[in-house]
Amino acid sequence: MPLNMAIEVFRWKLLASTARPLSNSEAWRSYFAGIALSLITPNRIGEYPGRILYLKQKNTIRLISVSILGAFAQLIALFLYGVAGLIYYNSFFPGHWQMLVLAICCAALLLMMLLFFRFEQWIAYFEQVKWFRRIRTYGQLIRRFSFREQTAVLGMSVLRIAVYSLQLLLLLQWMEISLLSISGFFMAALYFWSVSVIPSIAFAELGVRGHVSIFLFHHLTQNTVGILAATFGLWCINLLVPALVGCILLWRVKFFR
C-alpha cells in the first residue's frame, strides 16, 4: 500500500510541479483529498478535480491540463494490461466475444497511444472542428511536456498497476488461494482493466468488483469466499483508508463548510 501511494504521489508531484512548486506534504494531502472526492463520482473521475480544488491555486488551467495528461497515461496503462490479459484469456478460454473484445481493446489502445505521444500532430485536426477548438489551450499547455517526461509518467502508471496486481495476488495468497504465477498475474491485469471500463460509483463499485473477480478467477479457483474477501480487502486498502484520511484533511481546511 505505501509503495502504491508513493508512486502515485510522486507522479502527481511531477505533473503538478510544472504548474507551480509543490512540496511533498502538499502532494500527499492533495492526493488523499482527491481520493475522498472520487468516492461520489462515476468511475472515480473526481479524483484529479479533488486534488486541484484542495490546492486552491490560481493556475487552475495548467493544473487541469496536467491532470488530463496524468489520467490519460493511467488509462493507457490499464489498456496495456487489458490487452495482455485478454491475449491470455483468449489463449486458454477462446470464444467469439473474447476475440471481439480483444480487437476493440487493441484498437482503442493504439488510438490512445497515438493521441498521447503525437498530440501536437492531432491537435491541428481537432481544431478544425468548431467544438474541439475549446481544447486549444489545453493542447498548448500539454505541449510543454517532453517525450521523456511523457514516457516517465506513463512508466509510473504501468508500474502502479503492477503493484495493484501484486497486492491482489498477495491478498488471494493470504486467503489460501495460490495464484502467484504468470496465470494469476494476467488474470489480475484483466481484472483491473475490466473494473475500469465498467461504469460505476465507488460505493457501488465494490459489488461490480466482486462480480468481475468471481467471473475471472473462478477459472483458476472455486474459493468464492476467498476471492470476495481479497477483493474487499484491496478496495479498503487502496480506496477506503486513503479516502478516510482525505475526508479528515478536507474537513480541517473547511472544504465542506
URVENGI-V591598 format. One record per residue. N is the residue number from 1. RES is the residue in one small letter. PHI is phi in radians with two decimals (NA if undefined). BURIAL is + if it has 24 or more other C-alpha atoms within 12 Angstrom, else -. D_FIRST is the distance of its C-alpha to the first C-alpha in Angstrom with 1 decimal. Layout:
BEGIN
((N:RES:PHI:BURIAL:D_FIRST) (N:RES:PHI:BURIAL:D_FIRST))
END
This chain:
BEGIN
((1:m:NA:+:0.0) (2:p:-1.05:-:3.8) (3:l:-1.13:-:5.4) (4:n:-1.05:+:5.1) (5:m:-1.18:+:6.3) (6:a:-1.11:+:8.5) (7:i:-1.08:+:10.1) (8:e:-1.20:+:11.0) (9:v:-1.13:+:12.3) (10:f:-1.10:+:14.3) (11:r:-1.12:+:15.6) (12:w:-1.14:+:16.6) (13:k:-1.12:+:18.2) (14:l:-1.06:+:20.1) (15:l:-1.25:+:21.4) (16:a:-1.20:+:22.3) (17:s:-1.18:-:23.9) (18:t:-1.31:+:26.6) (19:a:-1.71:+:27.7) (20:r:-2.91:-:27.5) (21:p:-1.06:-:26.1) (22:l:-2.31:+:22.6) (23:s:-1.37:-:21.2) (24:n:-1.08:-:17.7) (25:s:-1.16:-:17.8) (26:e:-1.12:+:19.3) (27:a:-1.10:+:16.7) (28:w:-1.15:+:13.8) (29:r:-1.13:+:16.2) (30:s:-1.17:+:17.3) (31:y:-1.08:+:13.9) (32:f:-1.11:+:13.3) (33:a:-1.10:+:16.9) (34:g:-1.11:+:16.7) (35:i:-1.08:+:14.1) (36:a:-1.08:+:16.5) (37:l:-1.27:+:19.5) (38:s:-1.22:+:18.1) (39:l:-1.09:+:18.4) (40:i:-1.87:-:22.2) (41:t:-2.11:-:22.7) (42:p:-1.05:-:23.3) (43:n:0.88:+:20.5) (44:r:1.01:+:18.6) (45:i:-1.26:+:21.0) (46:g:-1.47:+:21.1) (47:e:-1.12:+:17.8) (48:y:-1.20:+:19.7) (49:p:-1.00:+:22.8) (50:g:-1.11:+:20.8) (51:r:-1.11:+:19.5) (52:i:-1.16:+:23.1) (53:l:-1.09:+:24.7) (54:y:-1.17:+:22.6) (55:l:-1.22:+:23.8) (56:k:0.91:-:27.4) (57:q:-1.82:-:28.9) (58:k:-1.32:-:32.3) (59:n:-1.46:-:31.1) (60:t:-1.21:+:29.6) (61:i:-1.03:+:31.0) (62:r:-1.12:+:29.4) (63:l:-1.12:+:25.9) (64:i:-1.10:+:26.6) (65:s:-1.12:+:27.6) (66:v:-1.24:+:24.5) (67:s:-1.15:+:22.4) (68:i:-1.06:+:24.4) (69:l:-1.08:+:23.8) (70:g:-1.13:+:20.0) (71:a:-1.14:+:20.1) (72:f:-1.14:+:22.6) (73:a:-1.10:+:20.7) (74:q:-1.13:+:17.7) (75:l:-1.16:+:20.4) (76:i:-1.09:+:22.0) (77:a:-1.07:+:18.9) (78:l:-1.07:+:18.5) (79:f:-1.26:+:22.2) (80:l:-1.05:+:22.1) (81:y:-1.19:+:19.8) (82:g:-1.09:+:22.0) (83:v:-1.08:+:25.1) (84:a:-1.05:+:23.9) (85:g:-1.14:+:23.0) (86:l:-1.21:+:26.3) (87:i:-1.09:+:28.2) (88:y:-1.09:+:26.9) (89:y:-1.09:+:27.6) (90:n:-1.19:+:31.1) (91:s:-1.23:-:31.8) (92:f:-1.83:-:31.4) (93:f:-2.31:-:32.0) (94:p:-1.19:-:34.5) (95:g:-3.12:-:36.0) (96:h:-1.20:-:37.5) (97:w:-1.22:-:34.9) (98:q:-1.10:-:32.1) (99:m:-1.15:-:34.1) (100:l:-1.11:-:34.7) (101:v:-1.09:+:31.1) (102:l:-1.09:+:30.3) (103:a:-1.11:-:33.2) (104:i:-1.14:-:32.1) (105:c:-1.13:+:28.5) (106:c:-1.13:+:30.0) (107:a:-1.12:-:32.4) (108:a:-1.13:-:29.8) (109:l:-1.11:+:27.6) (110:l:-1.07:-:30.7) (111:l:-1.09:-:31.7) (112:m:-1.15:+:28.4) (113:m:-1.13:+:28.4) (114:l:-1.11:-:32.0) (115:l:-1.16:+:31.2) (116:f:-1.24:+:28.2) (117:f:-1.68:+:30.1) (118:r:-2.19:-:33.6) (119:f:-1.09:+:33.2) (120:e:-1.10:+:36.2) (121:q:-1.28:-:38.5) (122:w:-1.30:-:37.4) (123:i:-1.07:+:37.6) (124:a:-1.12:-:41.4) (125:y:-1.24:-:41.8) (126:f:-1.10:-:39.7) (127:e:-1.24:-:41.7) (128:q:-1.28:-:44.9) (129:v:-1.57:-:43.8) (130:k:-0.96:-:44.6) (131:w:-1.13:-:41.5) (132:f:-1.35:-:39.1) (133:r:-1.13:-:40.7) (134:r:-1.14:-:38.4) (135:i:-1.54:+:35.6) (136:r:-1.01:+:37.7) (137:t:-1.06:-:36.2) (138:y:-1.10:+:32.6) (139:g:-1.08:+:34.0) (140:q:-1.13:-:35.5) (141:l:-1.25:+:32.4) (142:i:-1.17:+:30.2) (143:r:-1.04:+:32.9) (144:r:-1.20:-:31.9) (145:f:-1.43:+:29.0) (146:s:-1.41:-:30.0) (147:f:-1.05:-:29.3) (148:r:-1.13:-:27.2) (149:e:-1.17:+:25.0) (150:q:-1.08:+:24.7) (151:t:-1.13:-:23.8) (152:a:-1.12:+:21.1) (153:v:-1.10:+:19.5) (154:l:-1.16:+:19.9) (155:g:-1.08:+:18.5) (156:m:-1.17:+:15.2) (157:s:-1.15:+:15.1) (158:v:-1.11:+:15.9) (159:l:-1.10:+:13.3) (160:r:-1.11:+:10.5) (161:i:-1.24:+:12.0) (162:a:-1.08:+:12.3) (163:v:-1.16:+:8.5) (164:y:-0.93:+:8.7) (165:s:-1.09:+:11.7) (166:l:-1.12:+:10.4) (167:q:-1.00:+:7.8) (168:l:-1.12:+:11.0) (169:l:-1.16:+:13.3) (170:l:-1.19:+:11.7) (171:l:-1.16:+:11.8) (172:l:-1.12:+:15.3) (173:q:-1.07:-:16.2) (174:w:-1.11:-:15.4) (175:m:-1.56:-:17.7) (176:e:1.11:-:20.3) (177:i:-2.04:+:20.2) (178:s:-1.44:+:20.3) (179:l:-2.21:+:19.4) (180:l:-1.32:-:17.8) (181:s:-2.64:-:20.5) (182:i:-1.07:-:21.7) (183:s:-1.07:+:22.7) (184:g:-1.11:+:19.4) (185:f:-1.13:+:17.7) (186:f:-1.15:+:20.4) (187:m:-1.21:+:20.2) (188:a:-1.14:+:16.5) (189:a:-1.08:+:17.4) (190:l:-1.16:+:20.3) (191:y:-1.08:+:18.4) (192:f:-1.18:+:16.1) (193:w:-1.14:+:19.4) (194:s:-1.08:+:21.3) (195:v:-1.24:+:19.2) (196:s:-1.41:+:19.3) (197:v:-1.67:+:23.1) (198:i:-1.53:-:23.9) (199:p:-1.07:-:24.8) (200:s:-2.92:-:23.1) (201:i:-1.91:-:21.9) (202:a:-0.83:+:18.5) (203:f:-1.20:-:20.1) (204:a:-1.36:-:22.2) (205:e:-1.07:+:19.5) (206:l:-1.05:+:18.3) (207:g:-1.16:-:21.7) (208:v:-1.09:+:21.8) (209:r:-1.04:+:18.5) (210:g:-1.09:+:20.2) (211:h:-1.11:+:23.4) (212:v:-1.14:+:22.1) (213:s:-1.10:+:20.0) (214:i:-1.14:+:23.1) (215:f:-1.06:+:25.3) (216:l:-1.42:+:23.5) (217:f:-1.43:+:22.4) (218:h:-1.19:-:25.7) (219:h:-1.21:-:27.2) (220:l:-1.93:+:25.3) (221:t:-2.71:+:25.1) (222:q:-1.81:-:26.9) (223:n:-1.41:-:24.4) (224:t:-1.11:+:23.9) (225:v:-1.09:-:22.6) (226:g:-1.12:+:19.8) (227:i:-1.10:+:18.9) (228:l:-1.14:+:18.9) (229:a:-1.11:+:16.9) (230:a:-1.14:+:14.1) (231:t:-1.11:+:14.3) (232:f:-1.13:+:14.4) (233:g:-1.08:+:11.4) (234:l:-1.12:+:9.3) (235:w:-1.10:+:11.2) (236:c:-1.16:-:10.5) (237:i:-1.13:+:6.7) (238:n:-1.63:+:6.8) (239:l:-2.20:+:10.3) (240:l:-1.15:+:12.0) (241:v:-1.09:-:10.2) (242:p:-1.07:+:9.9) (243:a:-1.16:+:13.4) (244:l:-1.12:+:14.8) (245:v:-1.10:+:14.0) (246:g:-1.10:+:15.6) (247:c:-1.09:+:18.6) (248:i:-1.10:-:19.3) (249:l:-1.13:+:19.4) (250:l:-1.14:+:21.6) (251:w:-1.18:-:23.8) (252:r:-1.17:-:24.3) (253:v:-1.61:-:25.6) (254:k:1.02:-:27.8) (255:f:-1.19:-:26.4) (256:f:-1.65:-:27.6) (257:r:-2.02:-:30.8))
END
